[in-house]
Amino acid sequence: MCKCSFVLVACLALACLASAQQYGDYDQATGDGAAGTSARSTDSSLIFNHNQIVVNPGDPVNLDCGVRGESRYCIWESDNGQIYQVEDVYGNVYDGLSKPENTVGNECGIVINSADISHHGKWTCKVFVVGNSLLGSKNVVVTIKPTNPVLEIDSQRNLIVNSEEERPVVCSVAAARPAVAIRWYLGDTDITASAENEETPTDTGGIYKSVSTLRRHFQPMDNGKILMCSITHQTLSAPANTSVPVSVVFKPLEKPVTTFYQIQPGSDYDMKFNFSANPEPTKLEWQYGSNLDNPEGSVSIPGIQDRYSADLEDLGHGRYTAKLLIRGFTEQDAMKEYQLVAENEFGETRYRVKLSMHDAPQDGDSETSNHDKIPPSELSVSVFDETESNTLSGGAVAGIIIVLLVVVVAVVAAGYARYRQMFCFASRAESKAHIQDPERNETDNGTANDAIKNSTDHVNGKTDNTVANGNGNLEQTQVDEVNNEKKNTDV
């Protein structure tokens, strides 16, 4: 009883504290710092929302202001010093100002029918009461449509960047009110996280210049993509964009040794090897021989040398296919190694190639590459993507281990239940009724059969006869499994 009384008293105390806290929060919310405030006098208080209003030119502006209690009259004063008496506004004295539709709790409210630049700034509602006045102010922002975004780059045709260097790119908007929001896109990817934005006021009227600086390490895979600067603003029905194609310059990209398979001897074999470089290589040649440190021959691209002829196909965006035609392919040709030497102003790369008359190795065999598993009919297809890993992730391995542990626990639990004769593994007590002597091999036909039949009637209602043996097993197939369980348990 004492414990219950103590708990009750504690609960009541907590409830009182919560009520006091709520009352304090409410009192604070109605103070001067809240969005909706009530400036109090002795007998009256002001109903006012200090939140900023942002409107486009031509939009109406609702300037709400209410009073609790008695008041004498009220006025509105604009940032430029113009004063408007509310009674005169309601009497249509001022052009462009009117009475609001709802004046309940908005006894001193007015409406600017069509906003323009002159209405931008701070507006103050002043209510005169007995012996005092109540004030409330808010900012009215009349928007100014932003200027077009500009990319500050060296060339108007494209943005040239080096894959080895980080390149800053600047997008600016000269003027807007309020400031614009700027986002960056490379192709379909939003890369705004790599940019820093800065807003600078250009005057005292709330007009801002916005500058966004993108800092990015462009990769060869970005070559040919479109870089876009996109701005949004309240005055725009759709984002305003400016864009430029990106040209990433890099030396020919390295690749592992590539092997082509299933080449038929005696045929003319046209090898096609894909690689990437930007700009286009100024030096290209195929070299061949048993020792590429001292090749026995070479053929320039384009060019012809003995049984070899070479050519280059431009696939666009810095991708190329180097071709080498070998007339009358022989077993000696398969024993040679081949090397493509590609060089541009940013560096040189040597690509090693092998030719084989055998089938391509299966998964897990050595010396496979991007081209190793390509059928001969598809060797001309451009392959630039890296091979995907077939290994399981750590999460997948952990999931498999958890499933195995659950299975092991389930099996152990089932064995324990069977051992303890729990659930469906346990034999019924009635099945042991016929055992009189543990060493006896036979039971009486009458007593034993009756006990066994009574214990198995629930299994199969069609069982009529039983066989009296050491364990009293039934002959019926439907209950063999049940009685095997009985036999194992009874013995």
N, C-alpha and C positions, 0 to 999 in steps of 0.2 A: 504493500500500500504506500509505504514511504517512497519507494523507487518511482512508482507511478506518479505520485504528487510532485516529486522533484522533476520528472520529465515534463509534466504538464506546465509547471512554473517556467521551466527553461524555454519551452515552445512559445508560451505567451510573451516572454521577454524578447525572444528573437522576432516575433511578429511585431512587437512595438518598435523595435529598432528598425525593421524593414519599412514600417509605415513612416517613421521619422525621416529615414533616408529618402523615400519617395517624395515626401513633402519638401525636403530640402532641395532635391533635384528639380522639382517643379518650380520652386521659388527662384532657383538659379536660372532656369530656362526662361523665365519671364523677366529677367533683368535686362540691362542695356546691351549686353554682349550677344544676345541670341538673335536668330534670324527674324523671328516674329517677336516683337517686344511691346511692352506696355509702359510707356513713360508716365509716371504717376504724379499727380498733384494731390492736394488735400482731398478733393472730392471727385476728380476726373482722372482718366488715364487714356493714353494714346494707343491705338491699334495700328501697328505699322510693321511692314516687312522691309528690311534693309537690303535684301538681295539685289544684285545688279541685274539690269534688264538689257538684253542684247537684241536689237531689231534691225531689219534691213530698211533702207529708204522706201517710203511709201506704206510701211506697215503701221497699224495703229499701236499706240502705247497706252496701257492702263496704269495710271498712277493712283494706287489705292491708299486711302488714309481714313481711319475711323477713330471715334472717340467714345469712351464709356463715361456716362454721366453727362452733366450739363456743360455746354460751351456757348460762347457768344458768337464768334465767327472764325473762319479759317482762310488761309491764303496759301498759294504755292509760289515759290521763288526759284527761278532757273539760275544756271551757272553764270549766265551773262548779266545778271542783275534784274531781269524782268520779273515783275510781281503780278500775279493773277489772283483776284479775289474769287473764291469759289462761288459765292452767290451770283456774281456777274457771269461766271462761266455757265452756271445753270440757266441764266437768263439770256444766253447766246450773245453776250456782248463781245466776246473775243472770237475772231475767225480762226478756224482750225481746232478749237477746243470745244468739248461737249460734256454733258452729264452722263455718268455711267448708268448702265441698265439697273444695276443692283447697288443700293445705297445703305443696305442693312449692314452695320459694322463697317461701312465705307462712306460715312456721312460727309467727309471732306474730299472724296476721291474725284479725279477728273480724267478725261480721255483726250490724248493727242490723236486726232483723226488720221493724220498721215505724217509719219516721221520724216524729217530731213536733217541735213547737216547742222542746222541751227539748234536743233533739239538735243544735240550731243552734250553730255556733261552731267553735273550734279543737280538734282532737283530736291527741294526741301519743302516739307509740309509743316506749317505752323498753325497751331490751334490756340486761340485765345480763350482762357477760362477766367473765372473770378480771381483776380489778384495774381495771375500767373499766365504762362504760355507753354505749350507742349511742342517739341520739335522732333522731326524724323526726316532723315535724308537717304537718298539712294542714287546710284550712278545709272544713267541711261547711255548705252553705247549704241550709236548709229553707225552701222558697218560701212566700210569702204571696200569695194571689190579689189582683190589683190592684182598686182601687175603679174605678167606672165613669168613663170619660173625660167631661170637661165642656168645652163651648165657652163661652168668656167673651165674650158679645156683649150688646148693649143690648136686643135683642128676641128673644123665644123663637120667633117665627113665621118670621122671615127675617133675612138679613144684608143691610143696606142700605149700599151703597158708592157713592161718586162716581167716575165714570170719569176725572175730572181729578186724583184724589188717590190716593196709596199708602195702603193700609189694613192695619194689623197686626191679626191675628186670633190669639187665644190658645186653646190646648187643653191641659188639665191633668189629671193623675192624682194624687190626693192621697197614695196609699200603695201600695207593692208591694215585694216582695223576691224576686229582685233587681229593678232598675229595668226599666220597660217600654220597648219600642221603639215610636215614634210615626211614622206616615206620614200624608201629606195627599193627597187626591184632589179634583179639580174635574171633575165628570162622570166620564168614564172615563180622565182624564189624571192621572198621578202628578206632583204638583208639590212633592214633599218637598224638592227642592233649594232652594226659596225659603224654607225654614224653618230656625230655629235652635233646638236642643234643649238643655235644662239639667236636670241631675239633682242634687237636694239631699238629703242624708241627714237623716232626721227623728229618728233616735236612734242609739245605738251598736250596735244589733242588725242593721244592714244593710238597714233599710227606707228607701226613697227616695220623694221626691216628684218627679214629672217634669213639666216645663213645655215646651211647644213653641210658638214664636211664628212665625206665617206672615206674611211681608211681601210683598204682591203689589199690582201696579197692575192692577186688574180692568178689562176692556175691555167695550164694549157687547155683543160677541158672547158674553160670559159670563153675560149676563142670563138668569135662569131656570134656570141649571145648579145642581146640588147640590154643596155643599162638604162634604167628609167628613173627619173626624179618625178614624184607625184605629189601634188599639194591638194589639200581639202580646206574649204572655208565655208562659212555660213552663207555667203552670197552665191556660191557655186552649186548648181544642180548636179554636176558631175565633176570628178577630180580633173584638175588641169595638169597635163603631163608634158615633159620634154625628155627625149631619149636620144641615144647614140649607140651605134654598134661598137663592140669591144674587139680590138685586135691585140691578142696576146702574142708577143714574140718570144721564141724559145728555140734552142738548138734541137736537132732531131732527137726525139725521145728514145731512150734505150728500151730494148726488148730482150728476153731470154733467147737462147738458141732455139730455132724453129726447124722442125723436121717435116718433110712432105713424104707420104707413103703411097704404096700401091702404084708405082710407076711401071708401066709396061715397057720392057726393052724392045728396041726396034722402032718405037713410035717417036713422033716429034712431041716433046714435052714442053708445055708453056707454063712456067712457074710464075706465080703472081704473089708478091710480098707487099703487105701493107705497113705503112709507117706514118708518123706525124712529124711535122716541122713547120715553123713559121718564122721568117719568110721561106719561100721555096729554096731548096738547096742550090747552091751555085756549082757544086761539084757532086757528081753521081757516077759511080762505076761499079760493075760487078767484077769480082776477082775470084779465081778458082785454082785449085791445086791440092795436093796431098799435104802441103805445109803452107798455111796462109801467111806465115811470117815472111815467106819467100815464094809468092804465088807464081805458078807457071804461066798464067795468062790473065788478061783482063779485057773488058769491053766497056766502053763509055756509054752513058745513057743520054740521048739515043745513039745507037751505033751498031755495027756488025763486025764480027771477028770470027773467021773460020765458020764453025758450025753454030756459033752463038750470035744471037741478035737481041738487043735490049731496047726498052722503051719505058716511058713514064706516063701514067694517067693521073690527072688532077681531079680528086673527088670533092674539092671545096673545103673551106674552113681549116686549111692546114693539113689535110689528109691526102695521102698519095698511095698509088700502087705502082711498085717497080716490077717490070716484067723481064723475064729472061727466057728466051726460046732456045731449046737445045734440039737440034735436028738429029734424028737417028740415035736416040738415047741407048747407051750400052751399059754393061755391068761395070766397066771402068769409070764411067761417069758417076755411078752410084758410090764408088769408093772415094771420090773426091769430096772436098768441102768447098763451100761457096760463101762469099762474103760481099755484102753490099756496103759500100762506103758512101755516106751522105754527109755533106758539110754545107753550113750556111754561115753568115757573119757572126753567129752566136756560139758556134762550136761544131765539132765533128763527132759522128757516131758510127761505129762499125757493127753491122748486124751479121751474125753467123747463121748459116742455113745448111741443112743436110738433106740429101735426097735418098730415098730408100725404095727398093722394089718389094719389100715385105709389107705385111699388113700392119696396121697401127696397133701398138700395145694396148692391152685392156687397162681398166682402172687399177691403179696400184703399181703398174710397171713404171720403170724409170724412163727418163728422157722424153717426157711428154711436154707439150706446149699448147698454146692456143690453137695451133693449126694441126696438132697431132691427130685429133679425132675427126677432122673434117673429111667427108668422102671426097674422092677425086672430082666428082661432078660439081662440088661446091667450093673448090679451092680458090676460085676467083672472087668469092664473096668477101667484102671488106670486114675484117675482124679487128676491132680496136679495144673492146672491153676486156677488163681483167677477168680471169677465171674465178668462179665463185667457190668458196670453201664448203666442203661436204661434211666437215666435222660437226659433232653435236656441240651446242652451247652448254655452258655450265648449268644454266637453268634446266635444260632438258635432262642432263645427267642426274641432277638432284631430284627431278620429278620421278625418274625411273627408280632411283634408290628408295624413295619414299613409298612408291607402289609396291616394291618387293618387300619392304619391311611390313607394310600392312598385310600382305598375303601371308608372310611368315607368322605374324601375330595371330591371324585368323586361324591358321592351321593348328598352332599350339593351343589356342583357346578351344577348338573343336576336340582335340585329343584330350585335353583336361576334362571337358564336359563329359566325354565318353567314359573316361576313367572313373569319374565321380558319379556316373549313372545319372547325369542331369539331362533335362530336355528329352528328346526323342531317342537318345542313345541308351537310356536306362531301361532295364527289363522290369516288367510288372511283378509285384510281390507275389501274385497268385501263381506265377510260373514255377516257383520253388516249393509249392505245397506238396508235390508228389514225392519229393526226395526224403526218404526215411533214414537211409543209411548211406554215408558217402562211399563205402566200398561195395555196395550192392550193384550188380550189373543189370538187374531186371526189376521191373515194378509190376505190381498187380495190374492185370488188364482192366479191371473195373475201376479201381480208385485212381490209378495214374492217368488213365484216359480221360476220366471225368475232370480231373484237375487241369490237365493240359487244354482240354476243349473249352473249359470255362475261361481260361486265360487268353484264348485266341478267338473267341466268338466275335469280338469287335473288329477283327481284321477282315474276315470274309464270312459273310452269312451263309454261303453255299457249302462250307466245309462240314461233312457229315461224319467221316471216319478218321480215326487216328491210329498210329502204329505205336504200340507199347515197346519201346526200347530203353536203353540207358538214359536217354535224355528226352524221350517223348516227342521226337520230331514229327511233324505232320507230313503227309504225302502230297498235299495239294501244292501246285506250283505257285499259286498266288501268295502263299504265306511262307515259302521256303526261306526267304531272306529274313523274315521276322523271327522264325524259329532258330535259324542259325545264330542270330543275336542271342536268343534264349539259351541255346546250347552253350555258347561261349561264356555267358554269364553264369549259368547254373553250375557248370563244371568248374 
